[in-house]
Amino acid sequence: MDASTRKNIAARDAALTKTSRVTRRIAVAATAGSLVLMAGFAHLIPTHLPHLSDNGTSGNGTSGTSTGNGGGSGTGSSNGGSSGTAPGSGSGSGPSQVTSGGS
């Protein structure tokens, strides 16, 4: 192997070492930055979650009822535990708005 080839191989190895070092520093900085952001937004994590009942639903709902007309024609209504109103259309104070999707 001549001197020029050895010099080129040494330069390649030095460049790979420098690239690896820079890449490692970038990875460490990104990890540290993400930890700082997580710590900054930790107050937004909900600490009180609703408890689930034995059947896997929240314990706040009502059981559904089904009523027929007694004639056997199959007409009737099923409540199913919902109040028949759209989400966010309750009678709270002030206007409510339900948004979905992007900004």
C-alpha positions as CSV (number, residue, x, y, z in Angstrom):
1,M,0.0,0.0,0.0
2,D,1.5,3.3,-1.0
3,A,1.6,6.5,1.1
4,S,-1.3,8.2,-0.8
5,T,-3.7,5.3,-0.1
6,R,-2.7,5.2,3.6
7,K,-3.3,9.0,3.8
8,N,-6.7,8.7,2.2
9,I,-7.7,5.8,4.5
10,A,-6.5,7.8,7.6
11,A,-8.5,10.9,6.4
12,R,-11.6,8.7,5.8
13,D,-11.3,7.2,9.3
14,A,-10.8,10.7,10.9
15,A,-13.9,12.0,9.0
16,L,-16.0,9.0,10.2
17,T,-14.8,9.5,13.8
18,K,-15.7,13.2,13.6
19,T,-19.1,12.4,12.0
20,S,-19.8,9.8,14.7
21,R,-18.9,12.2,17.5
22,V,-21.1,15.0,16.0
23,T,-24.0,12.5,15.5
24,R,-23.7,11.3,19.1
25,R,-23.7,14.9,20.4
26,I,-26.8,15.7,18.4
27,A,-28.5,12.7,19.8
28,V,-27.6,13.6,23.4
29,A,-28.8,17.2,22.8
30,A,-32.1,16.0,21.3
31,T,-32.7,13.6,24.2
32,A,-31.9,16.3,26.8
33,G,-34.2,18.8,24.9
34,S,-37.1,16.3,24.8
35,L,-36.7,15.7,28.6
36,V,-36.8,19.4,29.2
37,L,-39.9,19.7,27.1
38,M,-41.5,16.8,28.9
39,A,-40.7,18.4,32.3
40,G,-42.2,21.7,31.1
41,F,-45.4,20.1,29.9
42,A,-45.8,17.7,32.8
43,H,-48.4,19.9,34.5
44,L,-50.8,19.2,31.6
45,I,-51.0,15.4,32.2
46,P,-54.2,14.5,33.9
47,T,-53.7,13.0,37.3
48,H,-57.3,12.0,38.1
49,L,-58.7,9.5,35.6
50,P,-62.2,8.2,35.7
51,H,-62.6,4.7,37.3
52,L,-64.0,2.0,35.3
53,S,-66.7,-0.4,36.5
54,D,-66.6,-4.1,36.2
55,N,-68.1,-4.1,32.7
56,G,-65.4,-1.8,31.3
57,T,-67.5,1.4,31.1
58,S,-67.5,4.4,33.3
59,G,-69.8,4.2,36.2
60,N,-71.7,7.4,35.3
61,G,-74.1,6.1,32.7
62,T,-77.6,4.8,33.1
63,S,-78.9,1.5,32.0
64,G,-80.9,1.4,28.8
65,T,-84.5,0.5,28.6
66,S,-86.5,-0.9,25.7
67,T,-90.3,-0.5,25.4
68,G,-92.6,-2.0,22.8
69,N,-96.2,-1.4,22.0
70,G,-97.3,-4.9,23.2
71,G,-98.9,-5.7,19.8
72,G,-95.8,-7.6,18.6
73,S,-95.3,-5.4,15.5
74,G,-91.7,-4.7,16.5
75,T,-92.0,-0.9,16.9
76,G,-90.6,0.6,20.0
77,S,-87.7,2.7,21.3
78,S,-84.5,1.9,22.9
79,N,-82.8,4.4,25.1
80,G,-79.4,2.7,25.4
81,G,-78.2,5.1,28.0
82,S,-77.9,8.2,25.9
83,S,-80.0,11.3,26.4
84,G,-80.5,11.9,22.6
85,T,-78.5,15.1,22.5
86,A,-75.3,15.8,20.6
87,P,-72.0,15.9,22.5
88,G,-71.3,19.4,23.9
89,S,-75.0,20.5,23.7
90,G,-75.7,20.3,27.4
91,S,-77.2,23.1,29.4
92,G,-74.0,24.4,30.9
93,S,-73.2,28.0,31.4
94,G,-72.1,29.8,28.3
95,P,-71.9,28.5,24.7
96,S,-70.2,25.2,24.2
97,Q,-68.3,24.2,21.1
98,V,-67.1,20.8,19.9
99,T,-64.2,20.9,17.5
100,S,-62.6,18.1,15.6
101,G,-59.5,18.1,13.4
102,G,-56.8,20.6,12.9
103,S,-56.6,24.3,13.8
